[in-house]
């Protein structure tokens, strides 16, 4: 379930998780829950993020991955995007 910008503005909390790529690489943050969606950002291994939709993971049939919507801080700005759920410790 994707949330609108107005809905996201009202989110308080979420679950704090850390990006774990399993190596010293960057995780790709997508604009939508699909590998076909544009990459809007990258975050380094160990970056803290808040999972917004971890009870409603979105399955991407093209990649065979589940995605979770996240919020994160970068350069003092709160941003929102989608990440493969396995990169924040959520398995399906």
Order of alpha helices (4+ residues) and beta strands (2+ residues): alpha-beta-beta-beta-beta-beta-beta-beta
